[in-house]
Amino acid sequence: MADFSEVKFSPGEIVFEIGDAAEKLYFVKSGELEVLDESAAFISKVTVGQSFGEQAFIKGGVRGATLKAITEVICIEISSVEANALLAGTSSLLVPVFEALLLQQNMSNDLILSERNLNAPVD
């Protein structure tokens, strides 16, 4: 991954927001980020060794969550162009399988959020 860009985010900095075009994939080298839903409620954390922004691999992908730095964060950034160039050199079956897995992950995330909202206390 030495050829990819390294980017830094300051605490509180928004990396991307729900609905933004998915143009980059990130791998966390250091720091922590939080995943937020449309009401800015905490969903989960992303930490060292994890990735986020996989929607960049899907043509026309959009962000399904907001990512915000909790601490100073350093990431390896891969553009969708670079990611698709990597995939282009692989089996023609890999791209549709990868896209199907990402769509399945999104549906699973939506179900988890729906269940959380259904179990939320009513005022």
C-alpha positions in Angstrom: 0.0 0.0 0.0 3.0 2.2 -0.2 1.8 3.9 -3.4 -1.4 5.1 -1.9 -2.0 8.5 -0.3 -1.8 9.0 3.5 -4.4 11.4 4.9 -4.8 12.9 8.4 -8.0 13.9 10.2 -8.2 16.1 13.3 -10.4 15.2 16.3 -14.0 16.3 15.4 -13.3 16.4 11.7 -15.9 14.9 9.4 -14.4 12.5 6.9 -17.7 12.2 4.9 -21.4 12.5 5.5 -24.5 10.4 4.7 -25.4 10.9 1.0 -22.0 12.0 -0.1 -20.6 10.4 -3.3 -18.5 7.4 -2.3 -15.2 8.1 -4.0 -12.6 6.9 -1.5 -11.8 3.8 0.6 -9.8 4.2 3.8 -7.6 1.9 6.0 -7.0 3.2 9.5 -3.3 3.3 10.5 -3.8 5.2 13.8 -6.6 6.8 15.7 -10.3 6.2 16.2 -13.4 7.3 14.3 -17.1 7.1 15.1 -19.8 6.0 12.7 -23.0 8.2 13.0 -26.5 7.8 11.7 -28.7 10.4 10.0 -29.5 11.9 13.5 -25.8 12.0 14.4 -26.4 9.1 16.9 -23.4 6.8 17.5 -23.5 3.5 15.7 -20.0 2.1 16.1 -16.2 2.8 16.2 -13.6 2.3 13.5 -10.1 1.7 14.8 -6.5 0.7 13.8 -6.5 -2.0 11.2 -10.0 -1.6 10.1 -11.3 -0.1 6.9 -14.3 2.1 5.9 -15.8 3.6 2.8 -16.1 0.4 0.9 -19.0 1.9 -1.1 -16.2 3.5 -3.2 -16.0 0.1 -5.0 -19.6 0.3 -6.2 -20.2 2.5 -9.2 -22.6 5.3 -8.1 -22.2 4.4 -4.5 -23.2 6.8 -1.8 -22.3 7.1 1.9 -24.7 5.3 4.2 -23.3 6.8 7.4 -21.3 9.8 8.6 -17.7 9.2 9.7 -16.1 11.6 12.3 -12.6 11.5 13.8 -12.6 11.0 17.6 -8.9 11.3 17.9 -6.2 12.4 15.5 -6.5 9.8 12.7 -4.1 8.7 9.9 -5.5 6.6 7.1 -4.3 5.2 3.8 -6.7 6.5 1.2 -7.6 4.7 -2.0 -9.6 6.4 -4.7 -12.4 4.6 -6.5 -10.3 4.9 -9.6 -7.4 3.2 -7.9 -9.6 0.5 -6.4 -11.3 -0.3 -9.6 -7.9 -0.5 -11.4 -6.8 -3.1 -8.8 -10.0 -5.1 -9.4 -9.6 -4.8 -13.2 -6.6 -7.1 -13.0 -8.5 -9.9 -11.3 -11.0 -12.4 -12.4 -14.1 -11.0 -14.0 -16.2 -12.8 -11.4 -14.6 -10.9 -8.5 -16.2 -7.5 -9.1 -19.9 -8.7 -9.1 -19.2 -10.9 -6.1 -17.5 -8.1 -4.3 -20.4 -5.7 -5.1 -23.0 -8.3 -4.0 -21.1 -8.7 -0.6 -21.1 -4.9 -0.1 -24.8 -4.7 -0.9 -25.5 -7.5 1.6 -23.4 -5.7 4.2 -25.5 -2.5 3.6 -28.8 -4.4 4.0 -27.5 -6.0 7.2 -26.5 -2.6 8.5 -30.0 -1.2 7.7 -31.6 -4.1 9.5 -29.5 -3.5 12.6 -30.4 0.2 12.6 -34.1 -0.6 12.1 -34.0 -3.0 15.0 -32.2 -0.4 17.2 -34.9 2.2 16.3 -37.7 -0.3 17.1 -36.2 -1.1 20.5 -35.5 2.6 21.4 -37.5 3.8 24.4 -40.6 5.9 23.5 -40.9 9.3 25.2 
